[in-house]
Amino acid sequence: MRVAKLQRSRRVRANLMKGNTMATVPLIDHANASPAVRAVYDDIKQLRRVDDVNNFWKSLANAPVQLEQVWSEVKTVMQPGALDALTKELIYIAVSASNSCTYCVHSHTAAARAKGMTPEQHAELLAVIALASRTNALANSLQVPVDPQFQAG
């Protein structure tokens, strides 16, 4: 028993060092999903033209109502509108980086590339994210008051 526990601990540590994490909930695949979850999965696969759903959705499937709500919101917010699809992905990358969400950074970087993001745009985006993080930290730590002309009236 102790040897198995030690081996598992080593595997977990090795996965973490590789950047792999372990989900805190089971990942529910299509075959093991409830009919309600399968319906959401099928909608995701059809809309995105993919053969399988991402692990994010498989983890949310543990809460089918939340899965449906989040997918519905994603479909609404991420469709092109006043902002084009690539701009929305770039914003998603920036917010995900600020929130230290490795999964979302990877997922939305792939989505942005699929929507036409060039390596130059990606490099520039990362520079803006880094600059904003630095100046945000400075403004917060200095407790700089907002200038009157920047305040909404």
N, C-alpha and C positions, 0 to 999 in steps of 0.2 A: 504494500500500500504506500509506504513512504517513498519507494523508488518511483512509482507511478506519479505521485504528487510532484516529486522533484523534476521528473521528465516533463510533465505538463508545465511546471513553472519555467523551465528552460525554453520550451516552445513558445510560451506567452512572451517571455522576454525577447526571444529572437524575432517574433512577429512585430513586437513594438519597435525594435531597432530597425526593422525593414520598413516601418511606417504602416504596418498592418495593425488594425485594432480588432477587438472582438466585440460584437454587438452585445448589448445588455439584454436583448430580447431575441427570440428565435426569428430567423428570416423565413418568411412563409412563401413558398413557391406556388406556382399556379395549381399544381396537382393537389396540394394540401390546403388550398384556400377555400373559404366559404363561398357560396354563390355570389354574395354581395361583393366580396373582395375580388372574385374572378371578373365580375362586371367592370370594376374599376380598372383592373389589370388590362382587360381587353380594350377598354377605351384608351388607355395610355399607349398600348402597343399599336392600335390603329392610328391614333393621332400622330404619334412619333415615328411610325413606320419602323418598328423594331420587333425582334422576335421574342424578347423577354423584357421585364421591367427591371429597373435598377434596384440595388439593395436598399436604398432609402425607402422605396415604396414597399418592399418586402418586410421591412421593419415596422412601418406604419400599419401594416395589415394586422398587427396584433390589436389594433383599435380601429375596427372597420369604419365607424362613423367619422373618426378623425381622418382616416385615409381618404374617404370620399370628400370631406370638407376641404382638405389641403389640395387635393387634385383639382377640385372645382375652382379654388382660388388661383392655383397656378395657371390653369387654362385661361382664366379671365385676365389676370394681371400680366402674364408674359406674352400674350398675343400682341402683335404690332398695333400701335395706336398713335398717340402724339409722339411717342418715342418708338424708334424702329427696334426690331428684335435684337440686333447686335448691341445696340446701346443698353438695352435692358440686361443683357448677359454681362456686359462690362460692369454695370452697376452692381449686379449680383456678385461678381468676382470681388469687387472692392469691399462690399459689406461683409462677405464671407471671410475675406482676409482679415478685416478689422475684428471680426468675431472669432477668429482662429478656428474656423470650421474647415478642416482639411478636406473632408468629403465634398463639401459644396464648392470649394475652390477648384478641385479637380474636375468635378462634374460640370461646372459652368464654364471652366476654361475650355473643356472639350466641346461644349455647346457653342461657345463663342467662335472657336476655330471652325466648326461646322457651318457657322453663319458668316464666315468670311474674315474673321480677325487674322491679321497678318502678324508675323513675328515682331515687326516694328511697332505695331499697335500694342501688342502684349507688353513689350519692353517699356513703352511709354506709359501704359496703364500702371505697371508695377512701380515706376518712378513716381507717378502721381500718388499712388496709395502710400508709398513710403514717405513722401513729403507731407501728405495730409496727416499721417499718423504722428510725425514729428511735430508739426506746427500745432496740431490739436493738443498734444501732450504739453507743449510749452504754454499755450494759451490757458489750458486748464490749470496747470501748476502755478502759473502767474496770476490766475484769477482775473484776467483782463476783462474790464467792463466792455459791453457791446457799445459800439459807437451809435449815436442817435440815428445817423443816416442809414444804418443797416437794420434798424428795427422796423418791423411791419407797422404800418399806421392804421 
